[in-house]
Amino acid sequence: MEFLIPFIGFIFITTITPGPNNFLLAASGIRFGFRRTLPHVVGIHFGVYALVALCGLGLGQVLLAAPGALLILKVFGTVYLVYLAWKILGFAPGDQQDEDVASPMTITQALIFQFSNPKAWMMAAAGLNISIAFNDSMLTAVLLLCAGFASLGVFCNFTWVLMGASLRDAFTVPVYRYWINGGLALLTITTVIMFWMP
């Protein structure tokens, strides 16, 4: 029980709180609905599991300890998110949907994005430090952390998708679409600010 409570708390707090993945999931829920956003959720989790495995091999600790490597991650993440915000705003003025904006993230795109997401790296590295206390086995820690993200973490991600999907009807009204697109672009830029916060 001493291990379980902080472990569950860590999974819940890191996956329910605002961040790049959850903001993008809410945006996808608004634009495309729950079902079409499922591949995005799957891609996030495959990406996070890959990061957990890499951190289990020691890469995460080395990466997060190297200021230059972390800076590169932040730059790539920033460029991608600014691109997404621009696409969202570019979509707002008319009904002609740009191909990049007219389809949700694929499994592969969401997976690759995790490698430029500092929060995902932090979740993997810090989560292993907590889960390894279970029995001092890195393999067990990796499997346990992945199981936590695959259960409670998926539930938290779906919560954000459903929040977005609940606004889907409003998105079909042109005047509301302008405001929703503006809000989504602002949230996306907010994640960029979060990248650079200490």
Kinemage of the C-alpha trace (Angstrom):
@kinemage 1
@onewidth
@group {chain A} dominant
@subgroup {mainchain}
@vectorlist {calphas} color= white
{ca met a 1} P 0.000 0.000 0.000
{ca glu a 2} L 2.908 2.381 0.684
{ca phe a 3} L 3.945 1.943 -2.927
{ca leu a 4} L 0.490 1.783 -4.519
{ca ile a 5} L -0.895 5.133 -3.367
{ca pro a 6} L 1.989 7.324 -4.657
{ca phe a 7} L 2.162 5.233 -7.840
{ca ile a 8} L -1.546 5.651 -8.630
{ca gly a 9} L -1.338 9.317 -7.665
{ca phe a 10} L 1.564 9.854 -10.053
{ca ile a 11} L -0.231 8.164 -12.969
{ca phe a 12} L -3.428 10.107 -12.343
{ca ile a 13} L -1.844 13.537 -11.858
{ca thr a 14} L 0.495 13.297 -14.850
{ca thr a 15} L -2.177 12.023 -17.248
{ca ile a 16} L -5.203 14.107 -16.193
{ca thr a 17} L -3.483 17.500 -15.907
{ca pro a 18} L -3.242 19.849 -18.902
{ca gly a 19} L -0.384 19.239 -21.293
{ca pro a 20} L 0.366 18.914 -25.006
{ca asn a 21} L -1.249 15.488 -25.380
{ca asn a 22} L -4.442 16.341 -23.524
{ca phe a 23} L -4.919 19.674 -25.285
{ca leu a 24} L -4.438 18.009 -28.664
{ca leu a 25} L -6.846 15.206 -27.698
{ca ala a 26} L -9.509 17.737 -26.697
{ca ala a 27} L -8.980 19.576 -29.983
{ca ser a 28} L -9.297 16.332 -31.917
{ca gly a 29} L -12.434 15.409 -29.980
{ca ile a 30} L -14.016 18.719 -30.993
{ca arg a 31} L -13.037 18.447 -34.638
{ca phe a 32} L -13.416 14.745 -35.315
{ca gly a 33} L -15.367 13.185 -32.465
{ca phe a 34} L -14.525 10.351 -30.104
{ca arg a 35} L -14.188 7.439 -32.532
{ca arg a 36} L -11.892 9.171 -35.027
{ca thr a 37} L -9.634 10.330 -32.183
{ca leu a 38} L -8.987 6.766 -30.945
{ca pro a 39} L -5.875 6.269 -33.163
{ca his a 40} L -4.443 9.465 -31.639
{ca val a 41} L -4.862 7.989 -28.135
{ca val a 42} L -3.300 4.682 -29.234
{ca gly a 43} L -0.333 6.520 -30.769
{ca ile a 44} L 0.243 8.524 -27.598
{ca his a 45} L 0.369 5.365 -25.530
{ca phe a 46} L 2.631 3.432 -27.884
{ca gly a 47} L 4.950 6.450 -27.839
{ca val a 48} L 4.912 6.703 -24.052
{ca tyr a 49} L 5.562 2.963 -23.706
{ca ala a 50} L 8.551 3.339 -26.021
{ca leu a 51} L 9.870 6.215 -23.886
{ca val a 52} L 9.415 4.148 -20.727
{ca ala a 53} L 11.397 1.304 -22.317
{ca leu a 54} L 14.170 3.703 -23.390
{ca cys a 55} L 14.272 5.230 -19.917
{ca gly a 56} L 14.510 1.728 -18.507
{ca leu a 57} L 17.650 1.308 -20.600
{ca gly a 58} L 19.034 4.545 -19.109
{ca leu a 59} L 18.472 6.895 -22.054
{ca gly a 60} L 15.856 9.039 -20.343
{ca gln a 61} L 18.034 9.945 -17.378
{ca val a 62} L 20.933 10.816 -19.669
{ca leu a 63} L 18.694 12.881 -21.936
{ca leu a 64} L 17.006 14.826 -19.159
{ca ala a 65} L 20.378 15.475 -17.518
{ca ala a 66} L 21.836 16.942 -20.716
{ca pro a 67} L 20.664 20.564 -21.168
{ca gly a 68} L 21.485 20.533 -24.882
{ca ala a 69} L 19.403 17.427 -25.560
{ca leu a 70} L 16.444 18.784 -23.639
{ca leu a 71} L 16.729 22.072 -25.520
{ca ile a 72} L 16.519 20.216 -28.842
{ca leu a 73} L 13.378 18.414 -27.651
{ca lys a 74} L 11.790 21.709 -26.650
{ca val a 75} L 12.645 23.355 -29.973
{ca phe a 76} L 11.190 20.504 -32.023
{ca gly a 77} L 8.083 20.392 -29.840
{ca thr a 78} L 7.664 24.160 -30.087
{ca val a 79} L 7.973 24.226 -33.880
{ca tyr a 80} L 5.434 21.429 -34.262
{ca leu a 81} L 2.895 22.975 -31.889
{ca val a 82} L 3.191 26.429 -33.452
{ca tyr a 83} L 2.606 24.755 -36.829
{ca leu a 84} L -0.542 23.089 -35.458
{ca ala a 85} L -1.815 26.370 -33.987
{ca trp a 86} L -1.290 28.104 -37.338
{ca lys a 87} L -3.171 25.337 -39.138
{ca ile a 88} L -6.055 25.598 -36.688
{ca leu a 89} L -6.316 29.351 -37.224
{ca gly a 90} L -5.951 28.934 -40.973
{ca phe a 91} L -8.887 26.558 -40.948
{ca ala a 92} L -11.199 28.981 -39.162
{ca pro a 93} L -12.048 31.478 -41.948
{ca gly a 94} L -13.826 29.051 -44.272
{ca asp a 95} L -15.308 25.649 -44.791
{ca gln a 96} L -12.523 24.472 -47.100
{ca gln a 97} L -10.549 22.169 -44.865
{ca asp a 98} L -6.834 21.898 -45.376
{ca glu a 99} L -5.825 18.258 -45.755
{ca asp a 100} L -3.494 18.483 -42.741
{ca val a 101} L -6.303 19.811 -40.565
{ca ala a 102} L -9.140 17.740 -42.020
{ca ser a 103} L -7.904 14.477 -40.552
{ca pro a 104} L -6.986 13.521 -36.988
{ca met a 105} L -3.501 12.477 -35.936
{ca thr a 106} L -2.576 8.967 -36.981
{ca ile a 107} L -1.071 6.402 -34.618
{ca thr a 108} L 2.365 7.030 -36.126
{ca gln a 109} L 2.143 10.827 -35.904
{ca ala a 110} L 1.027 10.744 -32.265
{ca leu a 111} L 3.731 8.183 -31.433
{ca ile a 112} L 6.506 10.267 -33.000
{ca phe a 113} L 5.273 13.419 -31.262
{ca gln a 114} L 6.015 11.843 -27.865
{ca phe a 115} L 9.743 11.913 -28.612
{ca ser a 116} L 9.612 15.729 -28.798
{ca asn a 117} L 7.311 16.086 -25.785
{ca pro a 118} L 9.313 16.986 -22.646
{ca lys a 119} L 6.342 16.154 -20.398
{ca ala a 120} L 6.216 12.609 -21.803
{ca trp a 121} L 9.944 12.141 -21.135
{ca met a 122} L 9.487 13.447 -17.594
{ca met a 123} L 6.550 11.100 -17.008
{ca ala a 124} L 8.592 8.114 -18.181
{ca ala a 125} L 11.753 8.930 -16.223
{ca ala a 126} L 10.048 10.032 -12.989
{ca gly a 127} L 7.520 7.203 -13.179
{ca leu a 128} L 10.279 4.620 -13.329
{ca asn a 129} L 11.908 6.107 -10.244
{ca ile a 130} L 8.637 5.552 -8.390
{ca ser a 131} L 7.757 2.125 -9.786
{ca ile a 132} L 11.228 0.612 -9.311
{ca ala a 133} L 10.647 0.866 -5.572
{ca phe a 134} L 8.179 -2.018 -5.971
{ca asn a 135} L 10.876 -4.747 -6.138
{ca asp a 136} L 14.101 -3.178 -7.464
{ca ser a 137} L 13.693 -4.821 -10.875
{ca met a 138} L 13.911 -2.428 -13.844
{ca leu a 139} L 11.971 -4.841 -16.068
{ca thr a 140} L 9.168 -5.050 -13.509
{ca ala a 141} L 9.218 -1.260 -13.134
{ca val a 142} L 8.898 -0.769 -16.900
{ca leu a 143} L 6.006 -3.258 -17.160
{ca leu a 144} L 4.261 -1.820 -14.118
{ca leu a 145} L 4.513 1.757 -15.346
{ca cys a 146} L 3.254 0.796 -18.807
{ca ala a 147} L 0.336 -1.053 -17.188
{ca gly a 148} L -0.487 2.062 -15.143
{ca phe a 149} L -0.495 4.288 -18.213
{ca ala a 150} L -2.490 1.670 -20.169
{ca ser a 151} L -5.257 1.602 -17.556
{ca leu a 152} L -5.703 4.772 -15.514
{ca gly a 153} L -3.766 6.827 -18.073
{ca val a 154} L -6.077 5.796 -20.914
{ca phe a 155} L -9.106 6.701 -18.791
{ca cys a 156} L -7.673 10.181 -18.166
{ca asn a 157} L -6.904 10.706 -21.857
{ca phe a 158} L -10.415 9.608 -22.833
{ca thr a 159} L -11.785 12.186 -20.394
{ca trp a 160} L -10.137 14.943 -22.446
{ca val a 161} L -11.378 13.467 -25.729
{ca leu a 162} L -14.936 13.300 -24.370
{ca met a 163} L -14.738 16.893 -23.114
{ca gly a 164} L -13.784 17.952 -26.608
{ca ala a 165} L -16.402 15.744 -28.280
{ca ser a 166} L -19.105 17.333 -26.102
{ca leu a 167} L -18.461 20.613 -27.979
{ca arg a 168} L -18.681 18.991 -31.402
{ca asp a 169} L -22.226 20.200 -32.127
{ca ala a 170} L -21.216 23.806 -31.411
{ca phe a 171} L -18.308 23.396 -33.853
{ca thr a 172} L -20.757 22.953 -36.735
{ca val a 173} L -22.100 26.505 -36.198
{ca pro a 174} L -19.790 28.890 -38.130
{ca val a 175} L -19.719 31.666 -35.516
{ca tyr a 176} L -18.935 29.201 -32.730
{ca arg a 177} L -16.316 27.537 -34.909
{ca tyr a 178} L -14.347 30.797 -35.068
{ca trp a 179} L -14.298 31.043 -31.292
{ca ile a 180} L -13.522 27.355 -30.785
{ca asn a 181} L -10.672 27.453 -33.303
{ca gly a 182} L -9.269 30.526 -31.606
{ca gly a 183} L -9.502 28.835 -28.217
{ca leu a 184} L -7.864 25.668 -29.533
{ca ala a 185} L -5.038 27.661 -31.090
{ca leu a 186} L -4.562 29.515 -27.787
{ca leu a 187} L -4.464 26.237 -25.853
{ca thr a 188} L -1.916 24.872 -28.314
{ca ile a 189} L 0.288 27.930 -27.836
{ca thr a 190} L -0.168 27.530 -24.064
{ca thr a 191} L 1.478 24.116 -24.340
{ca val a 192} L 4.456 25.803 -25.980
{ca ile a 193} L 4.762 28.088 -22.949
{ca met a 194} L 4.584 25.008 -20.727
{ca phe a 195} L 7.534 23.507 -22.643
{ca trp a 196} L 9.727 26.427 -21.580
{ca met a 197} L 8.627 26.718 -17.966
{ca pro a 198} L 11.311 25.592 -15.479
